[in-house]
């Protein structure tokens, strides 16, 4: 994975596009935080490939959980404030 600031991306966008097309994960950051990921666009008739599922799974697992089940969350939302 390579990260580039917005300024670097503006100066070298064609080479970053080439890197993404070659399969490199290219991330653009703003103020040091990731904001954009460059990936090749799907072609006509494109179907989701297993690699896309793996990418999505890795993103899901990287998120911090809320520590509640859906039932516990709904109980808290609909709990009567008067007891």
N, C-alpha and C positions, 0 to 999 in steps of 0.2 A: 504494500500500500504506500502510495506517495501522496504527500499533502503539499498544497501550494496556496499561498495567500491570493486574495482577489487581484492584487496588483501584479503578482507573478503570472497569474492565469491570463490576465488581459494582455500581458506582453508576449506570452508564449502559447496562446490558445491552439494554434495549429499543431504544435508538437504534443500538447496534452491530449488532443483528440486522437492523434496517431497512437499514443501510448494506450489510451482506453480501447481503441480498436484492436490492439495487439493483446488485450486481455488484462492489462495492468489496472489495478484499482486506483483511480485518481480522485482524490478528495480536495475540494477547494474550501479554504477556511476564511472566516471573517473575524478579526480580532482574536485569532487563535482557536476559534471554535469551528468544527466542521459544519458547513451549510449546504454543500452540493457535492454529489457524486457523479462523475462522468462515466457513462456506460454506452456501448453501442445501442443504437435504436433497433427495435425489432423489425424484421423484414416482413414483407407481405405474406400473409398466411402463417405468421409466426405463432407457434404454440409454446406455452410455458414449458421449460425444460426442467429436469430435476435439479440442476444447479441453481435455478431461481428459487426453488423450494428450500434448498440448503441455505441460500443467502437470507431468505426471509426467516427461517428458523434461527439462524445465528443472531439476527437482529432482535428477534423476540426474546431469546434467552439472555441477551446482553442488557435488556431493560430491567430496572429495579422493580420488584414486585410491590404491591400495596400491603401485603400481609393479611389480607382478608379474603374469605371466599365470597362468591357473588351473593350468597344468601345472607352472610353477615353484613355485607355492604348495603343490601336492600333493607335489612332490618334497621340499620342505622339511619338510612334515608327516611324511612317511614315511621320511625319511632315517635310516639306521642310525647311532645316536650312537657306536657303536664302530668306525665306519669302514667 
